[in-house]
Amino acid sequence: MNLSDFKPGVYRHYKGNYYLALGLAREDETDATVVVYTRLYPRQGLPMSTRRLSVWNETVAAEGGGEPQPRFVFVGHETPPS
């Protein structure tokens, strides 16, 4: 995925949690493109995070030895029901 292919919205992580990707930003120290996102589940700590776009788009080994899958999958623009 390149910059023009990125869509803000709700993504499902391969482990099952949902995140709202707000947009892209530039990491000051490296000029790397990062995804700015927030988790859609309760947890202690800061709610906003960043992850390099290259990592966001990686394919990862499925838990339990299944087929490789995307780290994050776009699911739309609405928060999934809890």
MDTraj code that builds the backbone (N, CA, C; nanometers):
import mdtraj as md
import numpy as np

residues = "MET ASN LEU SER ASP PHE LYS PRO GLY VAL TYR ARG HIS TYR LYS GLY ASN TYR TYR LEU ALA LEU GLY LEU ALA ARG GLU ASP GLU THR ASP ALA THR VAL VAL VAL TYR THR ARG LEU TYR PRO ARG GLN GLY LEU PRO MET SER THR ARG ARG LEU SER VAL TRP ASN GLU THR VAL ALA ALA GLU GLY GLY GLY GLU PRO GLN PRO ARG PHE VAL PHE VAL GLY HIS GLU THR PRO PRO SER".split()
xyz = np.array([
    [0.0846, -0.1178, 0.0000],
    [0.0000, 0.0000, 0.0000],
    [0.0890, 0.1239, 0.0000],
    [0.0608, 0.2149, -0.0895],
    [0.1342, 0.3413, -0.0854],
    [0.0457, 0.4478, -0.0207],
    [0.0963, 0.5680, -0.0093],
    [0.0246, 0.6743, 0.0616],
    [-0.1150, 0.6981, 0.0071],
    [-0.1304, 0.6970, -0.1226],
    [-0.2612, 0.7270, -0.1818],
    [-0.3611, 0.6131, -0.1609],
    [-0.3153, 0.4937, -0.1243],
    [-0.4052, 0.3806, -0.1006],
    [-0.4591, 0.3760, 0.0425],
    [-0.3977, 0.4499, 0.1338],
    [-0.4399, 0.4460, 0.2739],
    [-0.5774, 0.5101, 0.2898],
    [-0.6661, 0.4458, 0.3693],
    [-0.7988, 0.4994, 0.3973],
    [-0.8152, 0.5171, 0.5478],
    [-0.8487, 0.6372, 0.5948],
    [-0.8838, 0.6510, 0.7356],
    [-1.0102, 0.5702, 0.7625],
    [-1.0234, 0.5196, 0.8834],
    [-1.1427, 0.4433, 0.9198],
    [-1.1092, 0.3359, 1.0208],
    [-1.1994, 0.2412, 1.0349],
    [-1.1856, 0.1350, 1.1342],
    [-1.1107, 0.0174, 1.0726],
    [-1.0144, -0.0343, 1.1490],
    [-0.9346, -0.1499, 1.1067],
    [-0.9415, -0.2565, 1.2153],
    [-0.9397, -0.3820, 1.1729],
    [-0.9320, -0.4945, 1.2661],
    [-0.7901, -0.5473, 1.2662],
    [-0.7313, -0.5581, 1.3849],
    [-0.5984, -0.6158, 1.4013],
    [-0.6102, -0.7670, 1.3889],
    [-0.5068, -0.8332, 1.3441],
    [-0.5138, -0.9776, 1.3230],
    [-0.5425, -1.0550, 1.4514],
    [-0.5200, -0.9924, 1.5677],
    [-0.5518, -1.0589, 1.6947],
    [-0.6950, -1.0308, 1.7399],
    [-0.7682, -0.9472, 1.6627],
    [-0.9102, -0.9291, 1.6886],
    [-0.9574, -0.7938, 1.7381],
    [-0.8707, -0.7100, 1.7930],
    [-0.9133, -0.5787, 1.8411],
    [-0.9336, -0.4819, 1.7247],
    [-1.0145, -0.3775, 1.7512],
    [-1.0441, -0.2775, 1.6489],
    [-0.9788, -0.1449, 1.6837],
    [-0.9381, -0.0732, 1.5791],
    [-0.8691, 0.0545, 1.5924],
    [-0.9260, 0.1528, 1.4914],
    [-0.9289, 0.2804, 1.5283],
    [-0.9696, 0.3864, 1.4372],
    [-0.8450, 0.4577, 1.3889],
    [-0.8137, 0.4410, 1.2623],
    [-0.6996, 0.5092, 1.2001],
    [-0.7471, 0.6475, 1.1562],
    [-0.6867, 0.7515, 1.2133],
    [-0.7292, 0.8883, 1.1873],
    [-0.6649, 0.9475, 1.0631],
    [-0.5429, 0.9068, 1.0346],
    [-0.4728, 0.9614, 0.9196],
    [-0.3256, 0.9290, 0.9248],
    [-0.2517, 0.9938, 0.8363],
    [-0.1077, 0.9720, 0.8264],
    [-0.0337, 1.0958, 0.8754],
    [0.0868, 1.0735, 0.9255],
    [0.1726, 1.1828, 0.9718],
    [0.3172, 1.1471, 0.9383],
    [0.4061, 1.2421, 0.9638],
    [0.5487, 1.2205, 0.9395],
    [0.6200, 1.2107, 1.0733],
    [0.6990, 1.1057, 1.0904],
    [0.7815, 1.0918, 1.2109],
    [0.8972, 1.1906, 1.1998],
    [0.9098, 1.2804, 1.2960],
    [1.0079, 1.3893, 1.2872],
    [1.1522, 1.3415, 1.2709],
    [1.1926, 1.2436, 1.3490],
    [1.3330, 1.2046, 1.3491],
    [1.3773, 1.1295, 1.2246],
    [1.2856, 1.0545, 1.1627],
    [1.3255, 0.9695, 1.0496],
    [1.2574, 1.0046, 0.9180],
    [1.1574, 1.0919, 0.9225],
    [1.0742, 1.1241, 0.8062],
    [0.9891, 1.0063, 0.7601],
    [0.9805, 0.8997, 0.8397],
    [0.8962, 0.7849, 0.8045],
    [0.7491, 0.8245, 0.8143],
    [0.6666, 0.7674, 0.7295],
    [0.5227, 0.7891, 0.7356],
    [0.4646, 0.6978, 0.8431],
    [0.3822, 0.7559, 0.9312],
    [0.3192, 0.6789, 1.0380],
    [0.1677, 0.6933, 1.0309],
    [0.0990, 0.5911, 1.0798],
    [-0.0462, 0.5934, 1.0938],
    [-0.0762, 0.6437, 1.2353],
    [-0.1633, 0.7434, 1.2457],
    [-0.2093, 0.7935, 1.3751],
    [-0.3421, 0.7240, 1.4026],
    [-0.3507, 0.6556, 1.5176],
    [-0.4715, 0.5774, 1.5444],
    [-0.5028, 0.5738, 1.6923],
    [-0.6242, 0.5317, 1.7231],
    [-0.6673, 0.5126, 1.8607],
    [-0.7366, 0.3781, 1.8726],
    [-0.7221, 0.3162, 1.9852],
    [-0.7863, 0.1861, 2.0063],
    [-0.9345, 0.2071, 2.0343],
    [-1.0149, 0.1089, 1.9994],
    [-1.1592, 0.1156, 2.0223],
    [-1.2014, 0.0174, 2.1307],
    [-1.1169, 0.0051, 2.2316],
    [-1.1475, -0.0795, 2.3472],
    [-1.0811, -0.0157, 2.4693],
    [-1.1355, -0.0397, 2.5871],
    [-1.0781, 0.0233, 2.7067],
    [-0.9436, -0.0372, 2.7445],
    [-0.8524, 0.0500, 2.7856],
    [-0.7207, 0.0069, 2.8314],
    [-0.6543, 0.1245, 2.9018],
    [-0.5704, 0.0979, 2.9988],
    [-0.4978, 0.2036, 3.0690],
    [-0.3954, 0.2678, 2.9749],
    [-0.3634, 0.3919, 3.0014],
    [-0.2585, 0.4591, 2.9254],
    [-0.3142, 0.5539, 2.8209],
    [-0.2242, 0.6118, 2.7462],
    [-0.2620, 0.7067, 2.6421],
    [-0.3443, 0.6367, 2.5340],
    [-0.4516, 0.7003, 2.4885],
    [-0.5363, 0.6348, 2.3886],
    [-0.4836, 0.6444, 2.2456],
    [-0.4037, 0.7466, 2.2156],
    [-0.3550, 0.7667, 2.0789],
    [-0.2184, 0.7021, 2.0620],
    [-0.1957, 0.6473, 1.9425],
    [-0.0677, 0.5835, 1.9119],
    [-0.0307, 0.6126, 1.7679],
    [0.0934, 0.5798, 1.7340],
    [0.1382, 0.5833, 1.5948],
    [0.2095, 0.4524, 1.5646],
    [0.2066, 0.4150, 1.4383],
    [0.2791, 0.2962, 1.3930],
    [0.3251, 0.3268, 1.2508],
    [0.4469, 0.2896, 1.2196],
    [0.4956, 0.3142, 1.0833],
    [0.4029, 0.2469, 0.9821],
    [0.3768, 0.3173, 0.8734],
    [0.2893, 0.2640, 0.7693],
    [0.3431, 0.1315, 0.7165],
    [0.4743, 0.1196, 0.7065],
    [0.5328, -0.0056, 0.6563],
    [0.5011, -0.1228, 0.7502],
    [0.4956, -0.0990, 0.8809],
    [0.4604, -0.2040, 0.9770],
    [0.3097, -0.2279, 0.9755],
    [0.2311, -0.1213, 0.9676],
    [0.0843, -0.1305, 0.9618],
    [0.0432, -0.2231, 0.8467],
    [0.1155, -0.2146, 0.7365],
    [0.0803, -0.2905, 0.6158],
    [0.1451, -0.4278, 0.6065],
    [0.2218, -0.4674, 0.7066],
    [0.2902, -0.5973, 0.6999],
    [0.1936, -0.7143, 0.6993],
    [0.2407, -0.8242, 0.6445],
    [0.1742, -0.9528, 0.6566],
    [0.2435, -1.0259, 0.7708],
    [0.1644, -1.0851, 0.8589],
    [0.2203, -1.1519, 0.9768],
    [0.1780, -1.2980, 0.9786],
    [0.2561, -1.3789, 1.0483],
    [0.2217, -1.5204, 1.0644],
    [0.1046, -1.5298, 1.1611],
    [0.0057, -1.6062, 1.1228],
    [-0.1111, -1.6242, 1.2081],
    [-0.0746, -1.7039, 1.3315],
    [-0.1414, -1.6735, 1.4418],
    [-0.1185, -1.7498, 1.5631],
    [-0.1631, -1.8938, 1.5404],
    [-0.0886, -1.9877, 1.5940],
    [-0.1228, -2.1284, 1.5774],
    [-0.0777, -2.1860, 1.4448],
    [0.0042, -2.1115, 1.3694],
    [0.0605, -2.1643, 1.2458],
    [-0.0296, -2.1580, 1.1245],
    [-0.1341, -2.0738, 1.1266],
    [-0.2227, -2.0606, 1.0110],
    [-0.1572, -1.9839, 0.8980],
    [-0.2367, -1.9564, 0.7973],
    [-0.1893, -1.8817, 0.6807],
    [-0.1478, -1.7394, 0.7205],
    [-0.0425, -1.6854, 0.6571],
    [-0.0064, -1.5448, 0.6815],
    [-0.1247, -1.4540, 0.6487],
    [-0.1342, -1.3444, 0.7226],
    [-0.2458, -1.2519, 0.7032],
    [-0.1992, -1.1089, 0.7280],
    [-0.2761, -1.0111, 0.6790],
    [-0.2383, -0.8712, 0.7034],
    [-0.2464, -0.8386, 0.8523],
    [-0.1557, -0.7531, 0.8988],
    [-0.1584, -0.7093, 1.0395],
    [-0.2892, -0.6352, 1.0682],
    [-0.3311, -0.5453, 0.9795],
    [-0.4554, -0.4700, 0.9941],
    [-0.5370, -0.4830, 0.8665],
    [-0.6696, -0.4967, 0.8822],
    [-0.7611, -0.5043, 0.7685],
    [-0.8650, -0.3946, 0.7840],
    [-0.8838, -0.3163, 0.6783],
    [-0.9843, -0.2103, 0.6772],
    [-1.1237, -0.2742, 0.6827],
    [-1.2095, -0.2270, 0.7766],
    [-1.3434, -0.2841, 0.7865],
    [-1.4535, -0.1820, 0.7598],
    [-1.4189, -0.0560, 0.7447],
    [-1.5195, 0.0442, 0.7116],
    [-1.5017, 0.1716, 0.7903],
    [-1.6127, 0.2456, 0.7998],
    [-1.6090, 0.3760, 0.8645],
    [-1.6918, 0.3810, 0.9915],
    [-1.7518, 0.2690, 1.0316],
    [-1.8334, 0.2676, 1.1522],
    [-1.7704, 0.1784, 1.2578],
    [-1.7837, 0.2198, 1.3821],
    [-1.7314, 0.1393, 1.4925],
    [-1.8109, 0.0094, 1.5006],
    [-1.7421, -0.1043, 1.5073],
    [-1.8134, -0.2318, 1.5170],
    [-1.8877, -0.2414, 1.6502],
    [-2.0000, -0.3156, 1.6544],
    [-2.0716, -0.3308, 1.7807],
    [-1.9855, -0.4033, 1.8833],
    [-2.0008, -0.3658, 2.0104],
    [-1.9201, -0.4310, 2.1129],
    [-1.9896, -0.5508, 2.1727],
])
top = md.Topology()
chain = top.add_chain()
for i, resn in enumerate(residues, 1):
    res = top.add_residue(resn, chain, resSeq=i)
    for name in ("N", "CA", "C"):
        top.add_atom(name, md.element.get_by_symbol(name[0]), res)
traj = md.Trajectory(xyz[None], top)
